[in-house]
Amino acid sequence: MRGHQAIQPNALQDRILQLQSEHSELDRMIDKLAISSDITDLELRRLKKRKLKVKDDILLLQLQLEPDRHA
């Protein structure tokens, strides 16, 4: 018997899709703002860090979904 209930694969896949969408949006935003003078270097670095965090979250969820495939 398991101590914890496994997360449903559909829920993981939905969350991965949400994060991938956020990652794409951050990528577009960073590209657009990088050529603009409307953002400071600090704000741009924060967006890039957020984008990396989202990517890490995607990879962690993908590992939960298919642990053997990414090993």
C-alpha positions in Angstrom: 0.0 0.0 0.0 1.3 3.5 -0.9 1.6 6.2 1.7 0.8 8.9 -0.7 -1.7 9.0 -3.6 0.0 9.5 -7.0 -0.8 12.6 -8.9 -3.0 11.9 -11.9 -1.1 11.9 -15.2 -3.7 14.1 -16.8 -3.2 16.7 -14.1 0.5 16.6 -14.6 0.1 17.0 -18.3 -2.3 19.9 -17.9 0.2 21.7 -15.6 3.1 21.0 -18.0 1.0 22.6 -20.8 0.3 25.6 -18.6 3.9 26.0 -17.7 5.0 25.6 -21.4 2.6 28.4 -22.3 4.0 30.6 -19.6 7.5 29.8 -20.7 6.7 30.8 -24.3 5.1 34.0 -23.2 8.1 34.9 -21.0 10.4 34.2 -24.0 8.4 36.5 -26.2 8.2 39.2 -23.5 11.9 39.0 -22.9 12.7 39.3 -26.6 10.4 42.3 -27.0 11.6 44.1 -23.9 15.2 43.4 -24.5 15.1 45.8 -27.5 13.1 48.3 -25.6 14.3 51.0 -23.2 11.2 50.6 -21.1 12.8 48.0 -18.8 15.8 48.0 -16.5 18.5 45.4 -16.5 17.3 44.1 -13.1 13.7 43.6 -14.4 15.0 41.8 -17.4 17.2 39.5 -15.3 14.2 38.8 -13.1 12.1 37.8 -16.1 15.0 35.5 -17.3 15.2 33.9 -13.9 11.5 33.3 -13.9 11.7 31.7 -17.3 14.5 29.4 -16.1 12.4 28.5 -13.0 9.4 27.7 -15.2 11.6 25.5 -17.4 12.9 23.6 -14.3 9.4 23.1 -13.1 8.4 21.7 -16.5 11.3 19.2 -16.4 10.5 18.1 -12.8 6.9 17.4 -13.8 8.0 15.5 -16.9 10.2 13.4 -14.7 7.2 12.6 -12.5 5.2 11.7 -15.6 7.8 9.5 -17.2 10.7 8.9 -14.7 12.5 6.3 -16.8 12.4 8.2 -20.1 14.5 11.2 -18.7 17.0 9.3 -16.7 
